[in-house]
Amino acid sequence: MLTFRRRIPALISYGVTSQRLQAAVSNYLELLVASRNLDFFTSFYRYFIQLLPAAVVAPLFFEGKIEFGVVNQSQSAFGHILSDLSLVVYQVWVRCGCVEEGSP
């Protein structure tokens, strides 16, 4: 924001009106909020997918119906399935032109 304030005189000299400047600042703030919300969701999703398999299988382990190794196997299997599904989703995004191929 400090950089933006230093550029205000240059923007005014280019004929940027206060309404256009206010609209640009408002748009920028909306982009920041959307980016923050997306980061929150992404962080939550990363942790959630690590805990989900254990949360599903843990009651069976505590009841003595399965051994501890099955919990690790379920997490591994879930990780493989998730990575396969993520690959499919990513390829759909590449095919529709939403992402450049080869970008992470």
N, C-alpha and C positions, 0 to 999 in steps of 0.2 A: 504494500500500500504506500510505503514511503517513496518508492520509485515512481508510482503513479502520480503522487502529489508534485514531484519535481517536474513532471511532464505537462502539467496543466497549462502553464503559459504557452507552451508550444502547441497544444491542442486548440487553445483559444485563437492563436494566430492563424491556424489553418481553417478557421471558420466553424469550429465545432460549437454548437449552441449548448446552453446549459441543459436543455431538455434532452438533447442527444447524449450529452455527457452523463446525465443522470440515468438514462436508459442503459448506457453501456456499463456503468457501475452496478446498477441493479442486476443486469444480466450476469456480470462477473460474480456477484455475490450468490446468485442462484446456482451458478456452476460450482462454486466452492461448497455450498451446502449439499448439492447432489453428489459431489465427489466424496465429501465426508461420510454421507450416508452409505455410499457404495463401499467405502473402506470399512465401515462398521459391519456391514453385512458380510463382506468377504472374510474379515477376521473371525466373526462368529461362525461362519460356515466351515472354515478350516478347523476350528477346534471341535465343532459339533460332529463332523464326520470322523474324527478320531475317537470320540467318546461313544458314538452310537452303537457300534458292534458290541462293545463291552457292556453297555447298559442293557442290551437285549439279551445277552448270553449270561451275564452275571447272576441273575436269579437262579438259573439252572445249575450253575456251579455251586452256589450256596446251599441249594437243596440236595446236593450230592448226586445229581443225575448225570453230570458230565465231569470230566477231569479238567485240570487247569490248562492243559495243552490245547483243548478244544477252544478255549477263549482266544488264545493266540492264533489258532487256525482260522477262526471266524473273522478276526481283525485282518488277517492277511487276505482272505478271500474277498472281504468287503473292499479292501484297498484295490485289488485287481479289478473287480467289477466296476468300481468307481472310476478308475483310470480308463477302462475301456469305454464307459459311457461318456466320460469327459472328451475322449478322442472323437467319438461320434458327434457330440455337440460342437466341438471345435471345427470339425470338417464341414458341418452344416453352415457354420458362420463363415468359413472360408468360401464355400461355394456360393453363398448369397452375396458375397462381396463386402461383408461387414468388417472383415479383418484381412490384413495382408498375410499371405501364406509365408510361413517361416518366422513370423513374429511370435514371441512367447505368450 
